[in-house]
Amino acid sequence: MKVKAAIVEEVGAPWKITEVELGDPVAGEVQVKLAASGLCHSDAHVVAGDSPVPFMPVLGGHEGAGVVTKVGPGVTGLEVGDHVVLAFIPACGTCPSCATGLQNLCDEGAGLLTGQAISDKTFRVTKDGQPVIQMCLLGTFAPYVTVSEASVVKIEKDIPLEVAALLGCGVSTGWGSATEIGNTRPGDTVVVMGIGGVGINSVQGAKHAGARFVVAIDPIEFKRKQALDFGATHTYASVDEAMAELPDLTWGKMAQVTIITVGEIHGEHIQQALSLTGKGGQVIVTGMGNFAAPTVDLNLFELTLLQKRVQGAIFGGVGPRTQIPKLLDLYRTGNLKLEELVTTKYRLEDINQGYQDMFDGKNLRGLVVYGDADY
């Protein structure tokens, strides 16, 4: 079927609204009619050339939720009419990582930027007969997607699909960075560097876990104000400002957990975070940067003698089939804000404005919402 889509055709180019051909599901796949797609910085990393793809064009988008419209052969856990969230990390359930409880590190994740379908290593999206890469094997910047069942999490039908879309990346990643892989405990001090669509959920997660102080660092005043609404106790415009007050605030203990959720991580951010972190504490590296920039600033004397840790994190350290249902339960009980995360809603045709608003610091999360005209 032919569908409208936002693709990028070369590094540095704007998103282009065009028509692509979407294939029907084969064995182990489903087709989903999407209600919405989040605008995440990770797609901008592809546009900038920071994330490697074997070729272009790329159909962007990896945060989405919708309704199953077609089911391929062999799919038993899903049927037409089911409401689902698409997770940017597939979880096959049988690879060594999944079998040992590390579904967020599923071996199928190795193909996230190749566009090759899990089922048969071909392409479900084409343009003029040529393959198009689906971002994270999803490509939610189109109103319909054909994806592996490994990338689909069934949810209950009472959840609004527009807000459920955010669970496919930003909410799960940020929340888990504080609560799961960050292991925030009651009474801890948690610092979050960068208050965007991921960082704001680290703030929520840290508050929920019982942190005494939740410190949000961001140069944008709007984001600092939003952080207070989501549970931050203190905000600062820079790491230097936080460093000036954190010792007195914590009686010299500093942070037990520092989470880096800046939109584009650079080498100097590691040591900045480490300096904010106290003895035996850990730095959670959640933000992404250029794949070809391997150098970081790191004081090895401090790392060793103060027994600090630097920990990478993807999807918050938890598998999507565990995290997404749990977060939806928290949403139902009023312990997780979702609607409040969406600053601005856009039509797909306005996607470039949506990303400009993100770069300008105007949004916590922008959301593309699909309507009758898109289907």
C-alpha positions as CSV (number, residue, x, y, z in Angstrom):
1,M,0.0,0.0,0.0
2,K,1.1,3.6,-0.6
3,V,1.5,5.7,2.5
4,K,2.6,9.3,3.3
5,A,6.0,9.4,5.0
6,A,8.7,11.8,6.3
7,I,12.1,10.7,5.0
8,V,15.5,12.1,5.0
9,E,17.5,11.6,1.7
10,E,20.9,12.8,2.7
11,V,22.9,13.9,5.7
12,G,21.9,17.4,6.8
13,A,18.8,17.6,4.6
14,P,15.4,18.5,6.0
15,W,12.7,15.9,6.4
16,K,10.8,15.4,3.2
17,I,7.1,14.5,3.0
18,T,6.7,12.0,0.2
19,E,4.9,8.7,-0.7
20,V,6.4,5.3,-0.1
21,E,5.3,1.7,-0.7
22,L,4.6,-0.3,2.5
23,G,4.7,-4.0,2.2
24,D,2.2,-6.4,3.9
25,P,3.3,-8.4,6.9
26,V,5.1,-11.7,6.3
27,A,5.5,-14.4,8.9
28,G,6.1,-13.0,12.4
29,E,5.0,-9.5,11.5
30,V,2.0,-7.2,11.9
31,Q,0.8,-4.0,10.3
32,V,-0.3,-1.1,12.6
33,K,-2.3,2.0,12.0
34,L,-0.6,4.6,14.2
35,A,-2.3,7.3,16.2
36,A,0.8,9.3,17.0
37,S,4.6,9.4,16.9
38,G,6.9,11.2,19.2
39,L,9.7,13.5,17.9
40,C,12.8,12.2,19.5
41,H,16.4,13.5,19.3
42,S,17.7,10.1,18.1
43,D,16.1,10.7,14.7
44,A,17.9,14.0,14.5
45,H,21.2,12.1,15.1
46,V,20.6,10.2,11.9
47,V,19.9,13.5,10.0
48,A,23.1,15.0,11.4
49,G,25.2,11.9,10.5
50,D,26.0,11.1,14.1
51,S,24.3,7.7,13.9
52,P,25.6,5.4,11.1
53,V,23.2,4.1,8.5
54,P,24.4,2.0,5.5
55,F,22.5,4.2,3.0
56,M,19.7,6.7,2.7
57,P,16.8,7.4,2.5
58,V,15.6,6.8,6.0
59,L,12.0,6.8,7.1
60,G,12.2,8.3,10.6
61,G,10.4,7.8,13.8
62,H,10.6,5.2,16.6
63,E,8.0,6.3,19.2
64,G,4.5,5.2,18.2
65,A,1.3,3.5,19.3
66,G,-1.7,2.4,17.3
67,V,-4.1,-0.4,16.4
68,V,-3.2,-3.7,14.6
69,T,-4.8,-3.8,11.1
70,K,-3.1,-6.9,9.6
71,V,-1.4,-10.0,11.1
72,G,1.1,-12.2,9.2
73,P,1.4,-16.0,9.4
74,G,2.6,-17.5,12.6
75,V,1.7,-14.6,14.9
76,T,-0.2,-15.9,17.8
77,G,0.0,-13.2,20.5
78,L,-1.6,-10.4,18.5
79,E,-4.8,-10.0,16.5
80,V,-6.5,-7.3,14.4
81,G,-7.9,-4.6,16.6
82,D,-5.3,-4.9,19.4
83,H,-3.9,-1.7,20.8
84,V,-0.1,-1.7,20.8
85,V,3.0,0.4,21.6
86,L,6.0,0.1,19.3
87,A,9.2,-0.3,21.2
88,F,12.4,0.9,19.6
89,I,14.2,-2.1,21.0
90,P,12.9,-5.4,19.7
91,A,12.6,-8.3,22.3
92,C,12.6,-11.6,20.6
93,G,12.4,-13.6,23.8
94,T,14.8,-16.4,22.7
95,C,18.3,-14.9,22.1
96,P,20.9,-15.2,24.8
97,S,20.3,-11.6,26.0
98,C,16.5,-12.1,26.3
99,A,16.9,-15.5,27.9
100,T,19.0,-14.0,30.7
101,G,16.6,-11.2,31.4
102,L,18.3,-8.5,29.3
103,Q,15.5,-7.9,26.8
104,N,16.6,-4.3,26.3
105,L,19.8,-5.8,24.8
106,C,18.1,-8.2,22.5
107,D,20.4,-9.5,19.8
108,E,18.0,-8.4,17.1
109,G,18.9,-4.8,18.2
110,A,22.1,-5.2,16.1
111,G,20.0,-4.5,13.0
112,L,18.2,-1.4,14.3
113,L,19.8,1.0,11.7
114,T,20.0,-1.4,8.8
115,G,16.3,-1.4,7.8
116,Q,16.4,-5.1,7.2
117,A,13.3,-6.8,8.6
118,I,13.9,-9.3,11.4
119,S,11.9,-12.0,9.7
120,D,13.7,-12.3,6.4
121,K,16.3,-9.5,6.2
122,T,14.5,-7.7,3.3
123,F,12.8,-4.3,3.4
124,R,9.2,-3.5,4.1
125,V,9.4,0.1,2.8
126,T,10.5,1.1,-0.7
127,K,10.4,4.2,-2.8
128,D,10.6,4.0,-6.6
129,G,11.5,0.3,-6.2
130,Q,14.5,1.1,-3.9
131,P,14.7,0.1,-0.3
132,V,14.1,2.7,2.5
133,I,15.5,2.1,6.0
134,Q,12.9,2.2,8.8
135,M,14.3,3.9,11.8
136,C,14.8,1.3,14.5
137,L,12.9,-1.1,12.2
138,L,9.8,0.9,12.9
139,G,9.6,4.2,10.8
140,T,6.7,5.8,12.8
141,F,6.9,9.0,10.7
142,A,4.2,7.3,8.5
143,P,0.6,6.6,9.5
144,Y,1.0,2.9,8.9
145,V,4.0,0.6,9.7
146,T,4.7,-3.1,9.1
147,V,6.9,-4.4,11.9
148,S,8.1,-7.6,13.6
149,E,6.0,-8.8,16.5
150,A,9.2,-8.6,18.5
151,S,8.9,-4.8,18.4
152,V,5.2,-4.7,19.5
153,V,3.9,-4.6,23.0
154,K,0.1,-5.1,23.5
155,I,-1.6,-2.7,25.8
156,E,-5.1,-2.4,27.3
157,K,-7.6,-0.4,25.2
158,D,-8.4,2.2,27.9
159,I,-5.1,3.9,27.5
160,P,-5.1,6.9,25.1
161,L,-2.9,5.9,22.2
162,E,-1.5,9.4,21.7
163,V,0.2,9.4,25.1
164,A,1.0,5.7,25.0
165,A,3.2,6.4,22.0
166,L,5.7,8.1,24.3
167,L,6.4,4.9,26.1
168,G,8.2,3.5,23.1
169,C,11.3,5.4,23.9
170,G,11.5,8.7,26.0
171,V,9.4,7.8,29.0
172,S,10.7,4.2,29.4
173,T,14.3,5.3,28.9
174,G,14.3,8.3,31.2
175,W,12.3,6.6,34.0
176,G,14.4,3.5,34.0
177,S,17.6,5.4,33.9
178,A,16.7,6.7,37.4
179,T,14.7,3.8,38.9
180,E,16.1,0.6,37.4
181,I,19.7,0.9,36.1
182,G,20.2,4.0,38.3
183,N,18.7,2.1,41.3
184,T,17.7,5.3,43.0
185,R,16.9,4.7,46.7
186,P,14.8,6.7,49.2
187,G,16.8,9.6,50.5
188,D,19.2,9.7,47.5
189,T,20.3,12.8,45.7
190,V,19.8,12.5,41.9
191,V,21.2,14.9,39.3
192,V,19.7,15.0,35.8
193,M,21.8,16.7,33.2
194,G,19.5,17.8,30.3
195,I,15.8,18.2,30.6
196,G,14.2,17.0,27.3
197,G,11.9,14.2,26.5
198,V,14.1,11.7,28.3
199,G,15.5,13.8,31.1
200,I,12.1,15.0,32.3
201,N,11.2,11.3,32.9
202,S,14.4,10.7,34.8
203,V,13.2,13.5,37.0
204,Q,9.8,11.8,37.4
205,G,11.4,8.5,38.1
206,A,13.8,9.8,40.7
207,K,10.9,11.5,42.5
208,H,8.8,8.3,42.5
209,A,11.8,6.3,43.8
210,G,11.9,8.5,46.9
211,A,14.9,10.8,46.2
212,R,15.3,13.5,48.7
213,F,16.8,16.0,46.2
214,V,16.2,15.9,42.5
215,V,18.5,18.3,40.8
216,A,17.7,19.3,37.2
217,I,20.3,21.0,35.0
218,D,19.4,22.7,31.8
219,P,20.2,26.1,30.2
220,I,16.6,26.7,29.1
221,E,14.5,28.4,31.7
222,F,11.3,26.8,30.3
223,K,12.7,23.4,30.9
224,R,13.9,24.2,34.4
225,K,10.4,25.4,35.3
226,Q,8.9,22.2,33.8
227,A,11.3,20.1,35.8
228,L,9.9,21.6,39.0
229,D,6.4,20.6,38.0
230,F,7.6,17.0,37.4
231,G,9.3,16.6,40.7
232,A,12.7,18.5,40.7
233,T,13.6,20.1,44.0
234,H,16.4,22.3,42.6
235,T,17.3,23.5,39.2
236,Y,20.4,25.1,37.7
237,A,21.3,26.6,34.3
238,S,24.7,24.9,34.2
239,V,26.9,22.3,35.8
240,D,29.0,25.1,37.3
241,E,26.0,26.5,39.1
242,A,25.1,23.1,40.5
243,M,28.7,22.4,41.6
244,A,28.6,25.7,43.6
245,E,25.6,24.6,45.7
246,L,25.5,20.8,45.7
247,P,28.2,20.3,48.4
248,D,26.3,22.5,50.9
249,L,22.9,21.0,49.9
250,T,24.0,17.4,50.5
251,W,26.4,18.1,53.4
252,G,29.3,17.2,51.2
253,K,27.9,13.8,50.0
254,M,27.1,15.0,46.5
255,A,24.8,12.8,44.3
256,Q,24.3,9.1,44.5
257,V,23.1,9.0,40.9
258,T,23.9,11.5,38.1
259,I,22.1,10.9,34.8
260,I,23.3,12.4,31.5
261,T,20.3,13.0,29.2
262,V,21.5,15.9,27.1
263,G,20.4,15.9,23.5
264,E,23.9,15.4,22.2
265,I,26.5,14.0,24.5
266,H,30.2,15.1,24.3
267,G,33.3,13.8,26.0
268,E,33.5,16.5,28.6
269,H,30.0,15.6,30.0
270,I,31.4,12.4,31.6
271,Q,33.8,14.2,33.9
272,Q,31.3,16.9,34.6
273,A,28.8,14.2,35.8
274,L,31.5,12.4,37.7
275,S,32.4,15.6,39.6
276,L,28.7,15.9,40.7
277,T,28.7,12.4,42.0
278,G,29.7,11.3,45.5
279,K,31.8,8.4,46.8
280,G,30.5,5.1,45.6
281,G,28.0,6.8,43.3
282,Q,27.3,6.2,39.6
283,V,27.0,8.1,36.4
284,I,24.3,6.9,34.1
285,V,25.1,7.6,30.4
286,T,21.8,7.7,28.6
287,G,22.3,10.5,26.0
288,M,23.7,9.8,22.6
289,G,26.5,11.4,20.6
290,N,28.5,11.0,17.4
291,F,29.4,7.3,16.9
292,A,32.9,8.3,15.7
293,A,33.8,10.4,18.8
294,P,35.3,7.9,21.2
295,T,37.2,10.3,23.5
296,V,35.9,11.2,26.9
297,D,37.2,13.3,29.8
298,L,37.7,11.0,32.8
299,N,39.7,11.5,36.0
300,L,40.9,8.0,36.7
301,F,42.3,9.0,40.1
302,E,38.8,10.1,41.2
303,L,37.1,7.1,39.5
304,T,39.3,4.6,41.4
305,L,39.9,6.1,44.8
306,L,36.3,7.3,45.3
307,Q,34.9,4.0,43.8
308,K,32.6,5.7,41.3
309,R,31.0,4.0,38.4
310,V,30.1,5.0,34.8
311,Q,27.2,3.0,33.4
312,G,25.7,3.0,30.0
313,A,22.0,2.6,29.6
314,I,19.6,1.7,26.8
315,F,15.8,1.7,27.3
316,G,16.4,2.5,30.9
317,G,18.0,-0.9,31.5
318,V,14.7,-2.8,31.4
319,G,13.0,-4.8,28.6
320,P,10.0,-3.2,26.9
321,R,7.6,-6.0,27.8
322,T,8.3,-5.4,31.4
323,Q,8.6,-1.7,31.5
324,I,5.8,-0.5,29.3
325,P,2.9,-2.3,31.2
326,K,4.4,-1.3,34.6
327,L,4.5,2.4,33.5
328,L,1.0,2.2,32.3
329,D,-0.1,1.0,35.7
330,L,1.7,3.9,37.3
331,Y,-0.1,6.3,34.8
332,R,-3.5,4.8,35.8
333,T,-2.8,5.5,39.5
334,G,-1.6,9.0,38.9
335,N,2.0,8.3,39.6
336,L,3.3,9.0,36.1
337,K,2.5,12.1,34.1
338,L,2.1,11.5,30.3
339,E,-0.3,14.1,28.8
340,E,1.7,16.8,30.5
341,L,4.9,15.7,28.6
342,V,3.5,16.8,25.3
343,T,4.2,20.5,24.7
344,T,3.0,20.8,21.1
345,K,1.2,18.5,18.6
346,Y,2.0,18.6,14.9
347,R,0.8,17.4,11.6
348,L,3.3,15.2,9.8
349,E,3.7,18.0,7.2
350,D,5.0,20.2,10.0
351,I,7.7,17.8,11.2
352,N,10.6,20.2,10.4
353,Q,9.0,22.9,12.5
354,G,8.6,20.3,15.3
355,Y,12.3,19.5,15.2
356,Q,13.2,23.2,15.1
357,D,11.1,23.8,18.2
358,M,13.0,20.9,19.8
359,F,16.4,22.5,19.0
360,D,15.1,25.9,20.2
361,G,14.2,24.4,23.6
362,K,10.5,25.0,23.2
363,N,9.2,21.5,23.8
364,L,9.6,18.8,26.4
365,R,8.2,16.4,23.7
366,G,6.7,17.2,20.4
367,L,4.1,14.8,19.0
368,V,3.0,14.1,15.5
369,V,-0.7,13.2,15.6
370,Y,-2.3,11.4,12.7
371,G,-5.9,12.1,11.5
372,D,-8.3,11.0,8.9
373,A,-6.5,12.9,6.2
374,D,-3.4,10.8,6.8
375,Y,-4.9,7.4,6.3
